[in-house]
Amino acid sequence: MVLFVTLMLTCMGLGSVTAIYFGFVVFDIPFEAAAGILTNPQPENAEALIWMNNISQLFGFALPVMLFFPVFGGKNIHHLLLKPGGLLMVLTPLLIFFANGIIDLSGQFNKWLIPANSWLENQIKPTEDLMEKMTGLFIGNDAMVPPLLAFISIAVVPAICEELVFRGVLQPLFAKITRNIHVAIWLTAILFSLIHMQFYGFLPRIIMGALLGYMVVWSGTLWAAIIAHFFNNAFAFLMFRHYGSAEMPEDSIANDLYFYVVSTMVFIILLRYYLKNSKWPWLSFEYLGVTNQPSVGISKSDYNDSGNGGTTV
């Protein structure tokens, strides 16, 4: 874990230098002006910024995983669990979509934790405003970034790069350190939320990160988290393009109590089906690196024959 985090921080630094150099070579942005453009982005620099952001993501998240895998061995991280997921892959977009009722309610609670005009709001508001401005420059209706480039940068690149790091490497390492999959999932989700540095969405991002983590261990494949993450970001992209914000308007049906109740009920039904057809609990032994597997009422051969774990834990 220590070596991976060190590798990741080194790659992030390398990514920042590479992104600034790319901006200088391709978009003629002077080195001394790069910091000012990042803290006060303007429409004319939007395309340069989104390319620089992509480079930072690839270097900071994808590169350390690619280096870690051959150096420390894929077995330590279950070869990233890049396996076919079967029918459960069809359910992942639906599961993340209908979880939005719960996630949105956590967002409302998150706002209550940050009182208006408080010291806390004064500390975090400038960063939130900067991120919102940056998003508007990338995908707003008046954005000067090609829509396809913006879509790939918002939906595709983070879904792959971030899941490789958080659910691909950090989560299984935390599981082996703590010997508890649930602790590993929630620790990873907290780090996942912290690294975004957007505290008005801190709790919703933790819940989403935890759901992505559980999807991986239930389905036995990292593709579940990648697909769900992509769908979530793609939906947010389309929302921003249509409404100018990632949030539904106040008068939208999505803000009615009826929507929260129905979406939560559908989410629970889908979740029960997901669990019933999951690869649990036998995958838990492998995930924790446990060789002596305790009895849970079924034999491992039964699990191999049926394709699921029968009993959920």
Secondary structure, DSSP 8 states (H G I E B T S, - for coil): -HHHHHHHHHHHHHHHHHHHHHHHHHH---HHHHHHHHHS--GGGHHHHHHHHHHHHIIIIIHHHHHHHHHH-GGGGGGGG----TTHHHHHHHHHHHTHHHHHHHHHHHHHTS-TTSHHHHHHHHHHHHHHHHHHHHHSTT--S-HHHHHIIIIIHHHHHHHHHIIIIIHHHHHHHHS-HHHHHHHHHHHHHHTTT-GGGHHHHHHHHHHHHHHHHHHT-THHHHHHHHHHHHHHHHHHHHHSSSS--TTSGGGSHHHHHHHHHHHHHHHHHHHHTS-TTHHHHHHHT-SS----SS-HHHHHHHSS-SS--
